[in-house]
């Protein structure tokens, strides 16, 4: 290839040629050599020389380009080796850094876990067993027992915070327990008084009902007696009239009069029996009516009592829930009464 180039290229050093500004000198020498030749284009040999000169310029380009490509390939190989060594440096020193820092890393992790454990234990003081949404005295007593005998723990630098949190939770639970005891005692007393009043009302209603039934029975018996006497009197008068008529009749009518008297006596007896039966039926009907009225009244009384007990139970549950939200019993009762009367918009109690 060198014999085809315009300038000798075997002596060219690629690193010198392709250093900054190095290729300019080579190109200038090629251009000077190419332009120094002046072939005669009018002759056949001159034209062949011109074609040969152009080929030499092209060959010079190809050789210089391949020289640069080889140099770049060598540089890439060297760069890959450097990159491999860089990766080795990074990996080794990263591993060495982790190895050197491992005791500190473990200490930091252990310290974070220790502090998180204390913080979780502090949070659990307010979420101890028996901590419910609606408190009753028995549950709160159990919670106080648990808090006052809280499981021992080495709180380290969190000792004061734990002591303060436990004291505050005990004080809050004691207040809730006292309020629950008072509320339950008042509710029990109110229930006792209501039960006593209901029993007095029941006994008074029973006494009045017995008096009404006795009065109705006496009136019915008196009416039956008067009806029977009236029927007997009417029968007696009728019989007397017939007897007088028979007496004025001739002797011939004596037998018929006697028969008529017997018939009249039988009718009187039948009338008396019918009157007695009607009186007995009237008494029985009145007794059935009284029994039905008593049964209906007792059923209505039982229904009202059940309804009152149900509403009382629901109201006690609402009152207890309000107490759990910090509302006093008196205020809670006022709120419940207002809701029942429909004085608070959009709020009802479902019975």
PyMOL commands that set and color helices and strands:
alter all, ss='L'
color gray80, all
select helices_A, chain A and resi 2-4+14-17+22-36+44-125+137-148+156-248+251-324+329-340
alter helices_A, ss='H'
color red, helices_A
deselect
rebuild
show_as cartoon
